[in-house]
C-alpha cells in the first residue's frame, strides 16, 4: 500500500500539496494526527529538537533517504525549525538548491 501511495505522490506531487493544505487548514486533522502519533509512538510531534545541526547533517539525511542531486524535492519547514541548522532561511535554501543543482 505504501509503495502505491508513494508512486502516486511521485507522479503527481500536487496531490501531496493538496493533502498538506487540507491537513494544515483543518485543525481537527492536525489534532487527530498528533493524538494518534503520541498514543502509538509515545512521542510528541510538537516537541522541538534541542540538538544543533549543520547543513551537512541535512545533506547527509537527504542522501540516506535517496534524494540526490537532480531530484525534485518539495520542502516544507517553518522558519523556527531552521534555527536548528544555524542558518537563516535564505541561506538554507541556497544550500539546498546548491545540493540539488539547477532546475
PERA-V327629 format. One record per residue. N is the residue number from 1. SS is DSSP state (hx for helix, st for strand, lp for the rest). PSI is psi in degrees with one decimal (* if undefined). Layout:
N;SS;PSI
N;SS;PSI
//
This chain:
1;lp;-43.6
2;hx;-39.0
3;hx;-41.1
4;hx;-45.6
5;hx;-47.7
6;hx;-34.7
7;hx;-39.7
8;hx;-43.4
9;hx;-35.1
10;hx;-40.8
11;hx;-36.3
12;lp;78.5
13;hx;-21.3
14;hx;-23.9
15;hx;-41.4
16;hx;-42.2
17;hx;-43.4
18;hx;-45.9
19;hx;-41.0
20;hx;-38.6
21;hx;-47.3
22;hx;-44.2
23;hx;-47.4
24;hx;-24.2
25;hx;-25.6
26;lp;102.5
27;hx;-28.4
28;hx;-37.3
29;hx;-44.6
30;hx;-47.3
31;hx;-41.3
32;hx;-43.2
33;hx;-44.9
34;hx;-40.4
35;hx;-46.0
36;hx;-44.7
37;hx;-44.8
38;hx;-38.8
39;hx;-32.6
40;hx;-45.9
41;hx;-17.0
42;lp;5.7
43;lp;150.1
44;lp;119.4
45;lp;-29.4
46;lp;1.3
47;lp;127.1
48;lp;148.5
49;lp;131.1
50;lp;-5.1
51;lp;133.9
52;lp;130.9
53;lp;168.0
54;lp;171.8
55;hx;-30.2
56;hx;-32.8
57;hx;-41.6
58;hx;-43.5
59;hx;-39.9
60;hx;-36.1
61;hx;-41.3
62;hx;-47.0
63;hx;-42.9
64;hx;-18.0
65;lp;23.3
66;lp;37.5
67;lp;114.8
68;lp;164.9
69;lp;137.0
70;lp;-15.0
71;lp;158.1
72;lp;135.3
73;lp;130.2
74;lp;119.3
75;lp;124.3
76;lp;122.8
77;lp;148.4
78;lp;156.7
79;hx;-33.2
80;hx;-39.6
81;hx;-25.7
82;hx;-17.0
83;hx;-27.3
84;hx;-16.2
85;hx;5.0
86;lp;32.8
87;lp;149.3
88;lp;154.4
89;hx;-42.0
90;hx;-35.7
91;hx;-37.0
92;hx;-46.9
93;hx;-39.1
94;hx;-41.7
95;hx;-41.7
96;hx;-44.4
97;hx;-38.7
98;hx;-39.1
99;hx;-45.8
100;hx;-26.3
101;lp;177.0
102;lp;154.9
103;lp;*
//
